[in-house]
Amino acid sequence: MLSVKHNEPVEFTAETLGKFAEIVARYPEERQKSALLPILHEVQAMYGWLSVPAMDSVAAYLQIEPIEVYEVATFYTMFFLRPQGKYVLEVCRTGPCCLVGAERIMAYIEQQLGVKEGEVTADGLFSWRGVECLAACGYGPVLQIGPEYTFHEKLSEEKVDELIKELKNKAEGRELTAES
């Protein structure tokens, strides 16, 4: 993943611009704005989040106003407007999950990771947040882990510990074994 700071100008590589051109080609002529969502996904995949300069560069590429990009990026919760951890733990915080312990799980994740919602751990591996319904009400509490968006049901503190350990091992290039 490339690094970008909040106010650092963003210039896309020829390879990235080629990807953007392929995306724009999917849409009718004069409708390049239709490519905004998939292009924002590409940019976020490159940097891990969408900085204002990155969004400005997308606007320039699509020949639209920057505010049109900001409106989309701030509307959809899948876009991050500040740096995130390598793994983002997203816990369902709607009623059914809260009834079976989602708030307890969020407090436990905060305690285990040592960061508040939206913050990034010192090692850059984790951030977490509460999200709206993950459509698994009968299996709560649930969470998904981005960027791959793996899904985990019927969470307990023990399951959270296992997930964190597994992700740390994965980040270090080690597979989790029975002895780990």
C-alpha positions as a Python dict, from the first residue, in 0.01 Angstrom:
ca = {
    (1, 'M'): (0, 0, 0),
    (2, 'L'): (134, 345, -89),
    (3, 'S'): (168, 616, 171),
    (4, 'V'): (2, 956, 144),
    (5, 'K'): (-22, 1238, 396),
    (6, 'H'): (-329, 1457, 454),
    (7, 'N'): (-210, 1752, 243),
    (8, 'E'): (39, 1579, 15),
    (9, 'P'): (-39, 1628, -358),
    (10, 'V'): (-131, 1307, -537),
    (11, 'E'): (-24, 1232, -893),
    (12, 'F'): (-139, 902, -1036),
    (13, 'T'): (103, 680, -1226),
    (14, 'A'): (55, 593, -1592),
    (15, 'E'): (-49, 243, -1483),
    (16, 'T'): (-315, 383, -1250),
    (17, 'L'): (-441, 622, -1516),
    (18, 'G'): (-467, 321, -1749),
    (19, 'K'): (-688, 144, -1490),
    (20, 'F'): (-899, 457, -1463),
    (21, 'A'): (-938, 469, -1842),
    (22, 'E'): (-1056, 107, -1844),
    (23, 'I'): (-1313, 191, -1578),
    (24, 'V'): (-1438, 503, -1760),
    (25, 'A'): (-1469, 299, -2083),
    (26, 'R'): (-1742, 89, -1918),
    (27, 'Y'): (-1979, 387, -1925),
    (28, 'P'): (-2146, 582, -2207),
    (29, 'E'): (-1955, 871, -2361),
    (30, 'E'): (-1986, 1198, -2174),
    (31, 'R'): (-2081, 1004, -1859),
    (32, 'Q'): (-1734, 972, -1705),
    (33, 'K'): (-1875, 1074, -1365),
    (34, 'S'): (-2038, 729, -1353),
    (35, 'A'): (-1690, 587, -1297),
    (36, 'L'): (-1650, 777, -969),
    (37, 'L'): (-1730, 492, -727),
    (38, 'P'): (-1503, 230, -884),
    (39, 'I'): (-1222, 484, -921),
    (40, 'L'): (-1252, 583, -556),
    (41, 'H'): (-1231, 213, -465),
    (42, 'E'): (-908, 187, -670),
    (43, 'V'): (-759, 493, -500),
    (44, 'Q'): (-852, 366, -154),
    (45, 'A'): (-700, 26, -237),
    (46, 'M'): (-374, 204, -327),
    (47, 'Y'): (-350, 432, -22),
    (48, 'G'): (-583, 273, 236),
    (49, 'W'): (-789, 592, 257),
    (50, 'L'): (-900, 896, 56),
    (51, 'S'): (-708, 1217, 126),
    (52, 'V'): (-842, 1550, 1),
    (53, 'P'): (-556, 1580, -252),
    (54, 'A'): (-632, 1227, -381),
    (55, 'M'): (-1000, 1317, -419),
    (56, 'D'): (-900, 1642, -593),
    (57, 'S'): (-689, 1441, -839),
    (58, 'V'): (-984, 1209, -907),
    (59, 'A'): (-1204, 1513, -971),
    (60, 'A'): (-948, 1656, -1212),
    (61, 'Y'): (-920, 1322, -1393),
    (62, 'L'): (-1299, 1290, -1430),
    (63, 'Q'): (-1336, 1660, -1512),
    (64, 'I'): (-1586, 1719, -1233),
    (65, 'E'): (-1588, 1953, -936),
    (66, 'P'): (-1403, 1836, -623),
    (67, 'I'): (-1721, 1880, -416),
    (68, 'E'): (-1886, 1610, -629),
    (69, 'V'): (-1616, 1366, -518),
    (70, 'Y'): (-1635, 1476, -153),
    (71, 'E'): (-2014, 1429, -151),
    (72, 'V'): (-1980, 1068, -264),
    (73, 'A'): (-1682, 987, -40),
    (74, 'T'): (-1855, 1125, 270),
    (75, 'F'): (-2189, 957, 194),
    (76, 'Y'): (-2066, 598, 164),
    (77, 'T'): (-1927, 439, 479),
    (78, 'M'): (-1694, 210, 284),
    (79, 'F'): (-1469, 506, 210),
    (80, 'F'): (-1221, 618, 476),
    (81, 'L'): (-1136, 987, 502),
    (82, 'R'): (-840, 932, 732),
    (83, 'P'): (-571, 666, 760),
    (84, 'Q'): (-683, 324, 883),
    (85, 'G'): (-504, 18, 1013),
    (86, 'K'): (-408, -259, 777),
    (87, 'Y'): (-707, -446, 920),
    (88, 'V'): (-1029, -262, 997),
    (89, 'L'): (-1257, -441, 1242),
    (90, 'E'): (-1614, -332, 1175),
    (91, 'V'): (-1864, -434, 1443),
    (92, 'C'): (-2238, -422, 1377),
    (93, 'R'): (-2385, -172, 1620),
    (94, 'T'): (-2754, -195, 1535),
    (95, 'G'): (-3024, -307, 1776),
    (96, 'P'): (-3024, -684, 1729),
    (97, 'C'): (-2645, -713, 1769),
    (98, 'C'): (-2642, -475, 2066),
    (99, 'L'): (-2903, -691, 2237),
    (100, 'V'): (-2661, -984, 2227),
    (101, 'G'): (-2343, -803, 2324),
    (102, 'A'): (-2207, -587, 2040),
    (103, 'E'): (-2140, -293, 2273),
    (104, 'R'): (-1948, -524, 2508),
    (105, 'I'): (-1747, -655, 2210),
    (106, 'M'): (-1666, -300, 2094),
    (107, 'A'): (-1548, -207, 2444),
    (108, 'Y'): (-1338, -524, 2453),
    (109, 'I'): (-1181, -451, 2113),
    (110, 'E'): (-1098, -98, 2231),
    (111, 'Q'): (-935, -243, 2543),
    (112, 'Q'): (-742, -515, 2359),
    (113, 'L'): (-614, -288, 2082),
    (114, 'G'): (-558, 14, 2306),
    (115, 'V'): (-720, 255, 2061),
    (116, 'K'): (-1054, 430, 2048),
    (117, 'E'): (-1297, 392, 1760),
    (118, 'G'): (-1145, 534, 1440),
    (119, 'E'): (-787, 542, 1573),
    (120, 'V'): (-499, 328, 1446),
    (121, 'T'): (-278, 107, 1663),
    (122, 'A'): (86, 217, 1699),
    (123, 'D'): (201, -72, 1478),
    (124, 'G'): (-39, 37, 1202),
    (125, 'L'): (-213, -302, 1199),
    (126, 'F'): (-556, -227, 1341),
    (127, 'S'): (-837, 19, 1358),
    (128, 'W'): (-1198, -49, 1446),
    (129, 'R'): (-1539, 109, 1421),
    (130, 'G'): (-1906, 44, 1473),
    (131, 'V'): (-2106, 12, 1152),
    (132, 'E'): (-2467, -21, 1055),
    (133, 'C'): (-2638, -353, 995),
    (134, 'L'): (-2425, -633, 853),
    (135, 'A'): (-2740, -836, 772),
    (136, 'A'): (-2677, -1127, 1007),
    (137, 'C'): (-2918, -1041, 1289),
    (138, 'G'): (-2964, -1403, 1398),
    (139, 'Y'): (-2589, -1455, 1438),
    (140, 'G'): (-2487, -1152, 1643),
    (141, 'P'): (-2278, -1000, 1752),
    (142, 'V'): (-2103, -992, 1416),
    (143, 'L'): (-1808, -813, 1260),
    (144, 'Q'): (-1634, -795, 928),
    (145, 'I'): (-1266, -740, 877),
    (146, 'G'): (-1148, -530, 585),
    (147, 'P'): (-989, -498, 343),
    (148, 'E'): (-1085, -856, 248),
    (149, 'Y'): (-1415, -826, 438),
    (150, 'T'): (-1414, -1162, 606),
    (151, 'F'): (-1723, -1211, 819),
    (152, 'H'): (-1735, -1343, 1177),
    (153, 'E'): (-2048, -1436, 1372),
    (154, 'K'): (-2151, -1503, 1733),
    (155, 'L'): (-1856, -1312, 1871),
    (156, 'S'): (-1718, -1359, 2218),
    (157, 'E'): (-1413, -1210, 2384),
    (158, 'E'): (-1229, -1535, 2313),
    (159, 'K'): (-1317, -1520, 1944),
    (160, 'V'): (-1197, -1159, 1928),
    (161, 'D'): (-866, -1263, 2086),
    (162, 'E'): (-829, -1542, 1830),
    (163, 'L'): (-903, -1306, 1540),
    (164, 'I'): (-651, -1048, 1659),
    (165, 'K'): (-385, -1314, 1708),
    (166, 'E'): (-457, -1463, 1365),
    (167, 'L'): (-432, -1122, 1197),
    (168, 'K'): (-105, -1040, 1375),
    (169, 'N'): (40, -1372, 1261),
    (170, 'K'): (-84, -1310, 906),
    (171, 'A'): (78, -965, 905),
    (172, 'E'): (406, -1121, 1017),
    (173, 'G'): (378, -1384, 744),
    (174, 'R'): (312, -1669, 985),
    (175, 'E'): (21, -1907, 970),
    (176, 'L'): (-162, -1973, 1294),
    (177, 'T'): (-102, -2324, 1423),
    (178, 'A'): (-238, -2518, 1718),
    (179, 'E'): (76, -2426, 1918),
    (180, 'S'): (64, -2053, 1832),
}
